[in-house]
């Protein structure tokens, strides 16, 4: 990101009438220097680098030991810290960070007039980061995961209902988030609300090209609800071995949350037009695809598993694209305001003052590329029928190689669901 250096002695007034415009120019340039120097966000950068270098403890320390973050970036800090704590297995602490983020999102509907006005003559970096629609949804997704692992099913359901509101508010850009949809259904199922669980599974089946990953719960719940004719269509997607397990009340279920790869980041795309107009738009750039094969073994025996996957890259891009109209409108308005402001200064001052102001405003036109960078490239939810005595190993074959993860202390009882969360970066 560009920084602007300033030396006060280099700016000279040309006439008495130029005093205020030059003072304003001085303010703009100094502010730009201070602002862009702050945009480096050293602790955030250090935390992300540590996380992707497999040093999650250092990542948490980078965010915990830093000076208080500005209000503009506090939501982002809670998102990053909450996710890192989740993958450290510190689920209660992760809950606190994500609840802080959730509370902040709920308060962000308040329009800060001064902040928005300043952003029209500078950049969106001065505004409080609100998160993309997808990021707002994923705060509730990770809260659901945390609460399910902690066996706090009522709290998980609260987050499921909040996630549903986000999905209902932005149905089109978030329609590809199958992982979160399946979590919502699971939360209803865990508290015995099988009717709402069935409704959510049915929504998911309609959204997915292949409904086989949700065929088992749809068939099982549909039969309990008396929808035998309706759910018969899903029976053909269920392997015979799985059908026998559905009828076995002594079987248990292992549910794995698997984050794979490195999530997308925002970059700045620029359009430059004479004399010094710069339009800057954010876009997402992929760092990895998140494609991988996940196999679950019990003492070297492969277990059947249904897998539901969300392509985080695709959902993030869709979410940002849905805001494109608003972004373009604001960029156009800002360019017009900056050009009018520059011409007003040029009329009252000499040429050098106008050039300096144009340079300052040109450099300040930087797309807001803030985003939640510790997210994976894909999230997978695996439902695996298991026996009481099991020795589970998860094998992940990805572009980064083969990872074998043994699940310690896995104790299951008839009819029980147990949850584990894994993350493999590549």
QUICOR-V874579 format. One record per helix or strand of 2 or more residues. SS is the DSSP state (h for helix, s for strand). FROM is the first residue (numbers start at 0). TO is the last residue. If there is no record, write none. Layout:
SS/FROM/TO ; SS/FROM/TO
This chain:
h/7/9 ; h/15/37 ; h/41/51 ; h/55/63 ; h/70/86 ; h/90/106 ; h/112/120 ; h/123/125 ; h/132/148 ; h/152/168 ; h/177/189 ; h/193/206 ; h/210/224 ; h/227/234 ; h/239/245 ; s/251/259 ; s/264/272 ; s/276/284 ; s/291/297 ; s/300/301 ; s/304/310 ; h/311/321 ; h/323/347 ; h/350/363 ; s/377/385 ; s/391/397 ; s/400/405 ; s/416/423
